Amino acid sequence: MSAPAGDDPAWSAAAKAALARFDARLARRYDAGAPADRLICLRARAVDAQVRAAWRRCFPENTPPIPAPLALFAVGGYGRGELFPHSDIDLLVVAEPAAQRASEAALARFVALLWDAGLEASHAVRSLAQCTESAADLTVLTALIEARPLCAPAAVTDALGDAVGPARVWPPEAFFEAKCEEQRRRHARFGDTSDNLEPNLKDGPGGLRDLHQLGWLALRSFGVHTLDRLIALGRLGPDEAAALERERRALCRLRYGLHLVAGRREERLRFDYQKLLAERLGYADGEGALGVEKMMQVFYRSAAVVRRIGDRLLQRFEEHFEGVAVPEPIDAEFERRGGWLAARTAGWLARDPAHMFALFAAWAADPSLRGLHSQTARELAQELPRIPAYTDASPALREAFLRLLRGPQPVKTLERMARSGVLGRWIPAFQRVSGRMQFNLFHVFTVDQHTLAVLRNLDGFASGDADPRFSIAHHVWPSLRKPELLLLAGLFHDIGKGRGGDHSELGAVDARAFCEAMALSEADTALVEWLVRRHLLMSVTAQKQDITDPGVIHRFAAEVADRQRLDYLYLLTCADIAGTSPKLWNSWKDRLLADLHAAARLALRRGLGQPVAAAERIAENRDAARALLSAGGYDDDAIAFMFSRMPEENFLRSRPDQIAWQAAALHNARAGEPVAAARAMPGRDGRDGLDVLVHMPDQDGLFAAIVIALDRLGMSVLQARVLDGPDGTIFDTFHVLPAEQRTAPEPTRLATSLARALSGDLARMLPARRSQPQHLRHFRVPPQLDFAEIAGGTRIGLICTDRPGLLADVARVLREHHLRVHDARIATFGERAEDLLLVSDEHNHPLAPERRDALRDALLAALDGEQQR
């Protein structure tokens, strides 16, 4: 007889308390260092006891009126006997239709007992025939093949195995193909990379789900329940099995801790939890690396190993179904097997380390190859410890590496060497940055993956195909004397990260040592070393300085010194910025770098002893803009009138196409009439940014009003140039970016809305109040301010946490202090904003010390107060 239902609340409360005490003990054991893979088994056993007890309260002996016994199974991860602190508890009740109908009330009571005990169980009730039918769904079958009896007769357990066995549903080969396709789709959801800033420990590439997948395939294909059983079948090496088990334990420890710090079922290692988990696991901050970065490196390296060995094992499953391919000799050492590159004999690498680079050369020579044969890849992995670093290698081996850089598919070869672990052995400094993340929003990839992305961008430039994202890169690439030197610079440019100190300087030292060991000439060595040391020069100059200033161009050209360096640096800079984050590169940066390249090239051609004079640049730009306007149908009188409304400095600071567009915007406006105009970049739809012009009578606080209006219209200011026009007017130009990247406002509508906003009471305009985006709340940059007196006023350097409306709030403070803004350059690096503003007092003089101190206090109060909100 079943237990009285009236006692159920007391039973559930007692069960819930017992589980809570047990979970607390497990958490203490976890913090003491107990293996998480052991803890998840213990938790499954504890839950088993409560589930069985609840079942027996409701079905003591499956006695009448139930016409036939019911059987209870754990399925899914619970079926494997693995329960993390907040894992799903999936149950299957096997019963024939009559028993299902007779037991509905008892089953409802059973599920209620579990939920009241804090066990959020999901369950399905099926007959054996229904199990077969539902197993047509691959997800259902995957859960059912791991069914574990909790309260079930052996006969029902055997019958369930038959009902979902390969003879009835999903034969092994079909199951294999379907699960591989399922994995490809799953990986695609995460960009097919493990190196996401907030990786999914369970479902992401290289996560626990990939290990489960191998187990399911082993079970369905060979009937073995653990991967180590594949060793005896010759499908998995002992070293591979040991590596997979090691990484499974590492991933389990991370996932168990994630559930604890999140306090709920959570599989994505979000920024909210990364620092908390790192602290709980005992990772401490050190020189050059935060504790959280050390923890994340453990994950990225584990995921890389799981993917590498998993790919080999999937290939062996495929061979099992397709049969061994007939070898096709390539040369004395290598052959094709079913489209895979394979060594012809075992021990090929142990006999001669030079075969390592011969393998990659053969791979690069045949683009049709599917990859390395699993046995060859395994032998390569086994022999990794014997692969010498370049410092210990023979001259012949060093020359073989250089031939790879100069041969076909050099970037693909470097990627393959990196994935297989060879590159990290050959260049130990690369191994140190493998899987190394940087805890910020600017670098969205690990250092090694960012490096490979930079190399892929360089490879795109080398293809000769025009890429609309890079306006001149495909024209510059053919000028390179030795392209392999640029690949070396790309390989080493960030290799010094994580050691403390300036990574550019550290990387330059490594680059020189490598080039000298490779016996490169002094000229080539010096070029690579300089590129690594100064790889940020062009980016910083373009984004933080006024590249329309002849003095800025002259100083930049003097540092670059020659045309070859300029071309190499330009291509490396483009590849570096675009390889840092998919969202970082845009047409504005493309235009900045292309303009800087063109201006520096001209300066170098003229000779550094003959810098371009401002008057000469003004005349050149004026003539070029006049030609564009004439071609557009404007006569000389109209052009002269339009030019008369522009400040002379605009002809120095703007490009000819900008001047012509600005002039056309002024053509139909009467003198003194406010003008607001906007345009998308030529050939663009506006999502990469818009140019905005405002020309109207000057008044106090006008710059702040314009910035606030643009902010309210959903536009972020990247650059602002504030000039005094004739007759008491302003002539302000902005480059703005839509805050919502998916949509861009139509330029005419934006200009109309801006003009309407500026026609009201400007003094009453206030920035919009927005909450800080969730992802920024974990990255606080303490506000920093720097003041410098320069010609034309006071330059303010501002560093702080980026957020919506930042410039609008800064402009409001400047307005309150009655300051004039002459120039603004806005640079954002992930969560970090680095802005430069040129301001003056009402008389266009630099700020007096007392006004500067008052402004500093007001800006810091505004920025710090906003960050604390």
Buried (B, 14 or more C-beta within 10 A) or exposed (E): EEBEBEEBEEBBEEBBEBBEEBBEEBBEBBEEEBBBBBBBBBBBEBBBBBBEBBBBBBBEEBEEEBBBBBBBBBBBBBBBBBBBBBBBBBBBBBBBBEBBEBBEEBBEBBBBBBEBBBBEBEBBBBBBEBBBBBBEEBEBBBBBBBBBBBBBEEEBBEBBEEBBBBEEBBEBBBBBEBBBEBBEEBBEEBEEBBBBBBBBBBBBBBBBBBBBBBBBBBBBBBEBEEBBBBBEEEBBBEEBBEBBBEBBBBBBBBBBBBBBBBEEBBBBBBBBBBBBBBBBBEBEEEEBBBBBBBBBBBBBBBBBBBBBBBBBBBBBBBBBEEEEBEBEEBEEBBBBBBEBBBBBEEEBBEEEBBBBBBBBBBBBBBEEBEBBBBBBBBBBBBBBEEBEBBEEBEEEBBBBBBBBBEBEBBBBBBBBBBBBBBBBBBBEBBBBBBBBBBBBBBBBBBBBBBBBBBBBBBBBBBEEEEBEBBBBBBBBBEEBEBBBBBBBBBBBBBBBBBBEEEBBEBBBBBBBBBBEBBEBEEEBBBBBBBBBBBBEBBBBBBBBBBBBBBEBBBBBBEBBEEBBBBBBBBBBBBBBBBBBBEEBBBBBBBBBBBBBBBBBBEBBEEEEEEBBEBEEBBEBBBEBBBEBBBEEEBEEEBBEBBBEBBBEBBBBBBBBBBBBBBBBBBBEBEEEEBBBBBBBBEEBEBBBBBBBBBBBEBEBBBBBBBBBBBBBBBBBBBBBBBBBBEEEBBBBBBBBBBBEEEEBBEBEEBBEBBBEBBEEEBEEBEBEEEEBEEBBBBBEBEBEBEBEEEEBBBBBBBBBBBBBBBBBBBBBBBBEBEBBBBBBBBBBBBBBBBBBBBBBBEEEEBBEEEBBEEBBEBBBEBBBEBBEE
